[in-house]
Amino acid sequence: MRQQIERLSPHQNAKVFAIVMAVGSLFFMVPFMLFAIASAPPQARPPVFFLIGMPFMYLVMSYLSVIIGCWLYNVLYRYIGGIEFEARGVDA
């Protein structure tokens, strides 16, 4: 059965994606910051608040990006159609 996505929920999609990005960025930020702090000379070390600030920035920027993307999709759906996919039921 071929179906089209008519509308994307901006807040719900943005909320989920932003949290996934913020948590996911911790997997990169923590080791990177520990390496940068350990290997840089004292005057060139990055501030420790980046460890908290960067995941927060990922959260805010990805939330705003997804809100804009969903809004744009919802506006353009009327003119170009939606994302198509095929679905089939699975017997239990």
N, CA, C and O atoms as a GROMACS GRO file, in nm:
protein
  368
    1MET      N    1   0.084  -0.117   0.000
    1MET     CA    2   0.000   0.000   0.000
    1MET      C    3   0.089   0.123   0.000
    1MET      O    4   0.171   0.141   0.090
    2ARG      N    5   0.074   0.207  -0.099
    2ARG     CA    6   0.154   0.329  -0.111
    2ARG      C    7   0.082   0.442  -0.036
    2ARG      O    8  -0.038   0.463  -0.053
    3GLN      N    9   0.159   0.514   0.045
    3GLN     CA   10   0.103   0.622   0.126
    3GLN      C   11   0.193   0.745   0.117
    3GLN      O   12   0.311   0.736   0.084
    4GLN      N   13   0.134   0.861   0.149
    4GLN     CA   14   0.210   0.986   0.156
    4GLN      C   15   0.197   1.046   0.294
    4GLN      O   16   0.091   1.038   0.357
    5ILE      N   17   0.305   1.106   0.341
    5ILE     CA   18   0.301   1.178   0.468
    5ILE      C   19   0.246   1.317   0.438
    5ILE      O   20   0.308   1.394   0.366
    6GLU      N   21   0.129   1.348   0.496
    6GLU     CA   22   0.062   1.474   0.468
    6GLU      C   23   0.115   1.588   0.554
    6GLU      O   24   0.125   1.701   0.506
    7ARG      N   25   0.149   1.561   0.678
    7ARG     CA   26   0.193   1.667   0.769
    7ARG      C   27   0.294   1.610   0.868
    7ARG      O   28   0.279   1.499   0.917
    8LEU      N   29   0.396   1.689   0.897
    8LEU     CA   30   0.493   1.655   1.000
    8LEU      C   31   0.468   1.746   1.120
    8LEU      O   32   0.452   1.867   1.104
    9SER      N   33   0.465   1.690   1.237
    9SER     CA   34   0.444   1.767   1.359
    9SER      C   35   0.574   1.839   1.397
    9SER      O   36   0.670   1.774   1.438
   10PRO      N   37   0.577   1.971   1.384
   10PRO     CA   38   0.702   2.042   1.409
   10PRO      C   39   0.755   2.027   1.551
   10PRO      O   40   0.873   1.996   1.570
   11HIS      N   41   0.672   2.048   1.652
   11HIS     CA   42   0.721   2.046   1.790
   11HIS      C   43   0.765   1.906   1.832
   11HIS      O   44   0.872   1.890   1.890
   12GLN      N   45   0.684   1.805   1.803
   12GLN     CA   46   0.719   1.668   1.845
   12GLN      C   47   0.847   1.621   1.777
   12GLN      O   48   0.936   1.567   1.843
   13ASN      N   49   0.857   1.640   1.646
   13ASN     CA   50   0.977   1.597   1.574
   13ASN      C   51   1.100   1.674   1.620
   13ASN      O   52   1.208   1.616   1.636
   14ALA      N   53   1.084   1.805   1.641
   14ALA     CA   54   1.197   1.888   1.684
   14ALA      C   55   1.242   1.850   1.824
   14ALA      O   56   1.362   1.846   1.852
   15LYS      N   57   1.148   1.822   1.912
   15LYS     CA   58   1.180   1.785   2.050
   15LYS      C   59   1.262   1.655   2.053
   15LYS      O   60   1.364   1.647   2.120
   16VAL      N   61   1.215   1.554   1.981
   16VAL     CA   62   1.284   1.425   1.980
   16VAL      C   63   1.423   1.439   1.917
   16VAL      O   64   1.521   1.390   1.972
   17PHE      N   65   1.430   1.506   1.802
   17PHE     CA   66   1.559   1.519   1.733
   17PHE      C   67   1.659   1.600   1.814
   17PHE      O   68   1.777   1.568   1.818
   18ALA      N   69   1.611   1.706   1.879
   18ALA     CA   70   1.701   1.791   1.958
   18ALA      C   71   1.760   1.714   2.075
   18ALA      O   72   1.879   1.727   2.104
   19ILE      N   73   1.680   1.635   2.142
   19ILE     CA   74   1.731   1.557   2.256
   19ILE      C   75   1.828   1.450   2.208
   19ILE      O   76   1.931   1.427   2.272
   20VAL      N   77   1.798   1.385   2.097
   20VAL     CA   78   1.890   1.284   2.042
   20VAL      C   79   2.023   1.349   2.004
   20VAL      O   80   2.129   1.292   2.029
   21MET      N   81   2.018   1.467   1.944
   21MET     CA   82   2.142   1.537   1.906
   21MET      C   83   2.223   1.580   2.029
   21MET      O   84   2.345   1.567   2.030
   22ALA      N   85   2.155   1.631   2.131
   22ALA     CA   86   2.225   1.675   2.252
   22ALA      C   87   2.293   1.558   2.322
   22ALA      O   88   2.409   1.568   2.361
   23VAL      N   89   2.221   1.448   2.338
   23VAL     CA   90   2.279   1.331   2.404
   23VAL      C   91   2.388   1.271   2.316
   23VAL      O   92   2.494   1.232   2.366
   24GLY      N   93   2.363   1.264   2.186
   24GLY     CA   94   2.464   1.211   2.094
   24GLY      C   95   2.591   1.293   2.091
   24GLY      O   96   2.700   1.238   2.075
   25SER      N   97   2.578   1.424   2.106
   25SER     CA   98   2.697   1.508   2.103
   25SER      C   99   2.786   1.484   2.224
   25SER      O  100   2.907   1.509   2.219
   26LEU      N  101   2.729   1.436   2.332
   26LEU     CA  102   2.811   1.406   2.450
   26LEU      C  103   2.912   1.296   2.422
   26LEU      O  104   3.021   1.296   2.479
   27PHE      N  105   2.877   1.201   2.334
   27PHE     CA  106   2.969   1.092   2.299
   27PHE      C  107   3.093   1.145   2.228
   27PHE      O  108   3.199   1.082   2.232
   28PHE      N  109   3.080   1.260   2.162
   28PHE     CA  110   3.195   1.320   2.095
   28PHE      C  111   3.261   1.427   2.180
   28PHE      O  112   3.383   1.440   2.182
   29MET      N  113   3.180   1.504   2.251
   29MET     CA  114   3.233   1.618   2.325
   29MET      C  115   3.316   1.577   2.446
   29MET      O  116   3.421   1.636   2.471
   30VAL      N  117   3.271   1.479   2.521
   30VAL     CA  118   3.343   1.441   2.643
   30VAL      C  119   3.484   1.392   2.611
   30VAL      O  120   3.579   1.444   2.669
   31PRO      N  121   3.502   1.294   2.521
   31PRO     CA  122   3.639   1.252   2.490
   31PRO      C  123   3.722   1.363   2.426
   31PRO      O  124   3.841   1.377   2.455
   32PHE      N  125   3.660   1.442   2.338
   32PHE     CA  126   3.733   1.550   2.272
   32PHE      C  127   3.780   1.653   2.374
   32PHE      O  128   3.895   1.697   2.370
   33MET      N  129   3.693   1.692   2.464
   33MET     CA  130   3.730   1.792   2.564
   33MET      C  131   3.837   1.738   2.660
   33MET      O  132   3.930   1.810   2.695
   34LEU      N  133   3.824   1.613   2.701
   34LEU     CA  134   3.925   1.554   2.789
   34LEU      C  135   4.061   1.549   2.718
   34LEU      O  136   4.164   1.578   2.779
   35PHE      N  137   4.061   1.514   2.592
   35PHE     CA  138   4.186   1.512   2.516
   35PHE      C  139   4.242   1.653   2.501
   35PHE      O  140   4.362   1.674   2.518
   36ALA      N  141   4.155   1.750   2.469
   36ALA     CA  142   4.200   1.888   2.450
   36ALA      C  143   4.255   1.946   2.580
   36ALA      O  144   4.356   2.016   2.579
   37ILE      N  145   4.190   1.917   2.691
   37ILE     CA  146   4.238   1.968   2.821
   37ILE      C  147   4.369   1.903   2.859
   37ILE      O  148   4.459   1.969   2.912
   38ALA      N  149   4.382   1.773   2.833
   38ALA     CA  150   4.504   1.701   2.873
   38ALA      C  151   4.623   1.735   2.784
   38ALA      O  152   4.737   1.735   2.832
   39SER      N  153   4.600   1.764   2.656
   39SER     CA  154   4.713   1.781   2.566
   39SER      C  155   4.751   1.927   2.539
   39SER      O  156   4.862   1.953   2.491
   40ALA      N  157   4.665   2.020   2.567
   40ALA     CA  158   4.695   2.160   2.537
   40ALA      C  159   4.773   2.224   2.652
   40ALA      O  160   4.757   2.184   2.768
   41PRO      N  161   4.856   2.322   2.620
   41PRO     CA  162   4.922   2.395   2.729
   41PRO      C  163   4.818   2.475   2.808
   41PRO      O  164   4.712   2.506   2.754
   42PRO      N  165   4.846   2.507   2.932
   42PRO     CA  166   4.745   2.571   3.019
   42PRO      C  167   4.682   2.698   2.961
   42PRO      O  168   4.563   2.721   2.980
   43GLN      N  169   4.760   2.780   2.891
   43GLN     CA  170   4.703   2.904   2.838
   43GLN      C  171   4.616   2.881   2.714
   43GLN      O  172   4.541   2.971   2.676
   44ALA      N  173   4.623   2.763   2.650
   44ALA     CA  174   4.546   2.736   2.528
   44ALA      C  175   4.434   2.637   2.550
   44ALA      O  176   4.368   2.596   2.454
   45ARG      N  177   4.410   2.596   2.673
   45ARG     CA  178   4.304   2.499   2.701
   45ARG      C  179   4.166   2.559   2.676
   45ARG      O  180   4.142   2.675   2.709
   46PRO      N  181   4.076   2.479   2.619
   46PRO     CA  182   3.940   2.530   2.599
   46PRO      C  183   3.868   2.542   2.732
   46PRO      O  184   3.893   2.464   2.824
   47PRO      N  185   3.778   2.640   2.744
   47PRO     CA  186   3.703   2.654   2.870
   47PRO      C  187   3.617   2.531   2.896
   47PRO      O  188   3.561   2.472   2.803
   48VAL      N  189   3.606   2.494   3.021
   48VAL     CA  190   3.531   2.374   3.059
   48VAL      C  191   3.381   2.391   3.031
   48VAL      O  192   3.310   2.292   3.012
   49PHE      N  193   3.332   2.516   3.029
   49PHE     CA  194   3.189   2.535   3.004
   49PHE      C  195   3.148   2.490   2.864
   49PHE      O  196   3.029   2.471   2.839
   50PHE      N  197   3.246   2.471   2.772
   50PHE     CA  198   3.213   2.415   2.641
   50PHE      C  199   3.157   2.275   2.654
   50PHE      O  200   3.074   2.233   2.573
   51LEU      N  201   3.202   2.203   2.755
   51LEU     CA  202   3.154   2.066   2.776
   51LEU      C  203   3.003   2.064   2.799
   51LEU      O  204   2.936   1.970   2.757
   52ILE      N  205   2.951   2.166   2.865
   52ILE     CA  206   2.806   2.177   2.888
   52ILE      C  207   2.742   2.263   2.780
   52ILE      O  208   2.630   2.234   2.736
   53GLY      N  209   2.809   2.366   2.738
   53GLY     CA  210   2.752   2.461   2.643
   53GLY      C  211   2.730   2.405   2.504
   53GLY      O  212   2.629   2.437   2.440
   54MET      N  213   2.820   2.324   2.454
   54MET     CA  214   2.806   2.273   2.318
   54MET      C  215   2.688   2.177   2.304
   54MET      O  216   2.612   2.192   2.209
   55PRO      N  217   2.668   2.080   2.392
   55PRO     CA  218   2.546   1.997   2.380
   55PRO      C  219   2.418   2.081   2.390
   55PRO      O  220   2.319   2.050   2.324
   56PHE      N  221   2.420   2.186   2.471
   56PHE     CA  222   2.304   2.273   2.480
   56PHE      C  223   2.282   2.347   2.347
   56PHE      O  224   2.168   2.363   2.302
   57MET      N  225   2.390   2.391   2.285
   57MET     CA  226   2.379   2.456   2.155
   57MET      C  227   2.329   2.359   2.047
   57MET      O  228   2.251   2.397   1.960
   58TYR      N  229   2.376   2.234   2.053
   58TYR     CA  230   2.324   2.132   1.962
   58TYR      C  231   2.173   2.118   1.981
   58TYR      O  232   2.099   2.109   1.884
   59LEU      N  233   2.128   2.115   2.106
   59LEU     CA  234   1.986   2.101   2.136
   59LEU      C  235   1.907   2.217   2.076
   59LEU      O  236   1.807   2.194   2.007
   60VAL      N  237   1.949   2.339   2.100
   60VAL     CA  238   1.876   2.457   2.053
   60VAL      C  239   1.878   2.465   1.901
   60VAL      O  240   1.773   2.485   1.839
   61MET      N  241   1.994   2.450   1.840
   61MET     CA  242   2.005   2.466   1.695
   61MET      C  243   1.933   2.354   1.620
   61MET      O  244   1.871   2.380   1.517
   62SER      N  245   1.940   2.231   1.670
   62SER     CA  246   1.869   2.124   1.601
   62SER      C  247   1.719   2.138   1.619
   62SER      O  248   1.643   2.106   1.527
   63TYR      N  249   1.673   2.186   1.736
   63TYR     CA  250   1.530   2.210   1.756
   63TYR      C  251   1.480   2.313   1.654
   63TYR      O  252   1.379   2.292   1.588
   64LEU      N  253   1.551   2.424   1.643
   64LEU     CA  254   1.510   2.529   1.549
   64LEU      C  255   1.516   2.482   1.404
   64LEU      O  256   1.429   2.514   1.324
   65SER      N  257   1.619   2.406   1.370
   65SER     CA  258   1.632   2.356   1.233
   65SER      C  259   1.518   2.263   1.196
   65SER      O  260   1.464   2.271   1.086
   66VAL      N  261   1.481   2.174   1.286
   66VAL     CA  262   1.373   2.080   1.257
   66VAL      C  263   1.239   2.152   1.252
   66VAL      O  264   1.154   2.119   1.169
   67ILE      N  265   1.217   2.250   1.340
   67ILE     CA  266   1.094   2.330   1.334
   67ILE      C  267   1.080   2.395   1.196
   67ILE      O  268   0.974   2.389   1.134
   68ILE      N  269   1.187   2.456   1.148
   68ILE     CA  270   1.185   2.522   1.018
   68ILE      C  271   1.165   2.420   0.906
   68ILE      O  272   1.088   2.443   0.813
   69GLY      N  273   1.235   2.307   0.915
   69GLY     CA  274   1.221   2.203   0.813
   69GLY      C  275   1.080   2.146   0.806
   69GLY      O  276   1.028   2.126   0.696
   70CYS      N  277   1.018   2.119   0.921
   70CYS     CA  278   0.881   2.067   0.923
   70CYS      C  279   0.783   2.171   0.871
   70CYS      O  280   0.691   2.137   0.796
   71TRP      N  281   0.801   2.296   0.909
   71TRP     CA  282   0.714   2.402   0.859
   71TRP      C  283   0.724   2.412   0.707
   71TRP      O  284   0.623   2.423   0.638
   72LEU      N  285   0.846   2.408   0.656
   72LEU     CA  286   0.867   2.416   0.512
   72LEU      C  287   0.803   2.297   0.440
   72LEU      O  288   0.740   2.314   0.336
   73TYR      N  289   0.820   2.178   0.495
   73TYR     CA  290   0.758   2.058   0.437
   73TYR      C  291   0.606   2.074   0.434
   73TYR      O  292   0.543   2.044   0.333
   74ASN      N  293   0.547   2.120   0.545
   74ASN     CA  294   0.402   2.134   0.553
   74ASN      C  295   0.350   2.237   0.454
   74ASN      O  296   0.240   2.220   0.399
   75VAL      N  297   0.425   2.343   0.429
   75VAL     CA  298   0.383   2.444   0.332
   75VAL      C  299   0.396   2.389   0.190
   75VAL      O  300   0.305   2.405   0.109
   76LEU      N  301   0.509   2.324   0.159
   76LEU     CA  302   0.534   2.277   0.023
   76LEU      C  303   0.454   2.152  -0.013
   76LEU      O  304   0.440   2.121  -0.131
   77TYR      N  305   0.402   2.080   0.086
   77TYR     CA  306   0.325   1.959   0.059
   77TYR      C  307   0.210   1.987  -0.036
   77TYR      O  308   0.180   1.905  -0.124
   78ARG      N  309   0.145   2.100  -0.021
   78ARG     CA  310   0.030   2.134  -0.105
   78ARG      C  311   0.069   2.147  -0.252
   78ARG      O  312  -0.013   2.122  -0.340
   79TYR      N  313   0.193   2.184  -0.279
   79TYR     CA  314   0.235   2.212  -0.416
   79TYR      C  315   0.310   2.096  -0.481
   79TYR      O  316   0.298   2.075  -0.602
   80ILE      N  317   0.387   2.022  -0.404
   80ILE     CA  318   0.472   1.918  -0.464
   80ILE      C  319   0.442   1.777  -0.414
   80ILE      O  320   0.501   1.681  -0.463
   81GLY      N  321   0.351   1.764  -0.319
   81GLY     CA  322   0.320   1.632  -0.264
   81GLY      C  323   0.413   1.598  -0.150
   81GLY      O  324   0.506   1.673  -0.118
   82GLY      N  325   0.387   1.486  -0.089
   82GLY     CA  326   0.463   1.447   0.029
   82GLY      C  327   0.560   1.334   0.002
   82GLY      O  328   0.572   1.285  -0.111
   83ILE      N  329   0.628   1.293   0.105
   83ILE     CA  330   0.719   1.179   0.099
   83ILE      C  331   0.634   1.054   0.084
   83ILE      O  332   0.540   1.032   0.161
   84GLU      N  333   0.667   0.971  -0.014
   84GLU     CA  334   0.591   0.848  -0.037
   84GLU      C  335   0.666   0.729   0.021
   84GLU      O  336   0.789   0.723   0.019
   85PHE      N  337   0.588   0.634   0.073
   85PHE     CA  338   0.646   0.510   0.122
   85PHE      C  339   0.543   0.401   0.103
   85PHE      O  340   0.423   0.427   0.089
   86GLU      N  341   0.590   0.278   0.103
   86GLU     CA  342   0.501   0.163   0.093
   86GLU      C  343   0.501   0.091   0.226
   86GLU      O  344   0.606   0.071   0.288
   87ALA      N  345   0.383   0.052   0.268
   87ALA     CA  346   0.369  -0.021   0.394
   87ALA      C  347   0.293  -0.150   0.371
   87ALA      O  348   0.206  -0.157   0.285
   88ARG      N  349   0.326  -0.251   0.449
   88ARG     CA  350   0.251  -0.376   0.441
   88ARG      C  351   0.234  -0.428   0.583
   88ARG      O  352   0.318  -0.405   0.669
   89GLY      N  353   0.127  -0.496   0.604
   89GLY     CA  354   0.101  -0.554   0.736
   89GLY      C  355   0.180  -0.681   0.756
   89GLY      O  356   0.208  -0.754   0.660
   90VAL      N  357   0.216  -0.707   0.878
   90VAL     CA  358   0.291  -0.828   0.913
   90VAL      C  359   0.198  -0.918   0.994
   90VAL      O  360   0.138  -0.874   1.091
   91ASP      N  361   0.187  -1.042   0.952
   91ASP     CA  362   0.101  -1.136   1.025
   91ASP      C  363   0.164  -1.171   1.158
   91ASP      O  364   0.284  -1.195   1.167
   92ALA      N  365   0.082  -1.173   1.262
   92ALA     CA  366   0.132  -1.202   1.397
   92ALA      C  367   0.154  -1.348   1.418
   92ALA      O  368   0.196  -1.390   1.525
   0.00000   0.00000   0.00000
